[in-house]
Amino acid sequence: MDMIEIKNERLTAVFSTHGAELQSLRDQNGVERIWQGDPAFWTGHAPVLFPFVSALKDWKVKFGGKEYSLTTKHGFARKSEFVLSDCTDTKATFTL
């Protein structure tokens, strides 16, 4: 898991390659704008919920005439390691 930082004159954003999750978003005054994951309540920050939000009825979905089983809430992307495929000072592109 790597941490990737991008910024411009107004914001600094930090992403984790684990889940391509936004970990921090600070304004130009250094004020944090993202939940910082208090373990007493919830350790996440801003997860990518793909391919669905919540759970599936009977943990199954039909797509393109086929039935698939997905047994984790909120899909699989949030628990996957993404690859940083492009990065500049102001842009980060992640691939799964």
N, C-alpha and C positions, 0 to 999 in steps of 0.2 A: 504494500500500500504506500503510495506516494502522495504528497500534498502539492498542489499546483496553485500558484498565486498569479492572478492577473489584476491589473488596475488601470484606472484613468485618473483624471484630475478630481473626480468626485467620489469614486468608490474603489475599494479594494475587496476582491473576492478570493476566497480560498476554497478549493475543491479537493476531495479525496478521490483517488482512482478507484477505491473500493465503493462501488455503487454510483460513481460519478456524482457524489453527493456534495452539495454546497455546504461547507462547514462554517464559513464565516463571511459576513458581508458588513464591512465597516465604511462609514461615511468619511468625508474629508476631515471631520473633527475627531475621528477615532471611535465614534459611537457604534457599538455592535448592534446590528439589526436582525440577526438570526438567533433563534433559540440555541443555547449553548449546551444542551443535553445534560440536565441535572439527573443523575442516576436514581434519585429518589422518586422521579416521576417518569422520565423517558429519556433515553440516551441518544436518540436520533437528532437530526438537525433539519434537513429538508430532503428526504429521500425521493428518488425517482421510482414511482410506483408503476411498473410496466410488466406485463401487458394489461394489468387491471388494478383497480383500487378495491380494497376489501377482500372478501372471499367469494368463491363460486358455489353455486348450488350443487351439492354432491361432488364438489371439487372437479367438475368437468365443464368443458366448453366445446362447442362445435364451431369449426372454422373451415371454410372451403369443402364442406361435406364430410369432414373427418372430425372425430371426437378425440379430444386431448384431456389428459388428467394433469392438473396443476394443484399440488397439495400444500402450497404455502400462501399465506395471506399476502396480499399486495404484490403478487408476481415474484419474479426471480431477479430482476435487474438490481434491486437495492442490496442484494447479497453477492453480486458478481464483481469480479475485478475487471475494470475497463482499461483499455489501452489509450494513452494520450496520442492521438493521431495527428494533431496539429496544434501549435501553441505560439502565440505572439504575446506581446505585453498586454494586449487588451482582449484576447480571444483564446479560448481553449475548446478543442473538439475532442470528444471521447468516443471510442468505438467499442461495441460489445459484440 
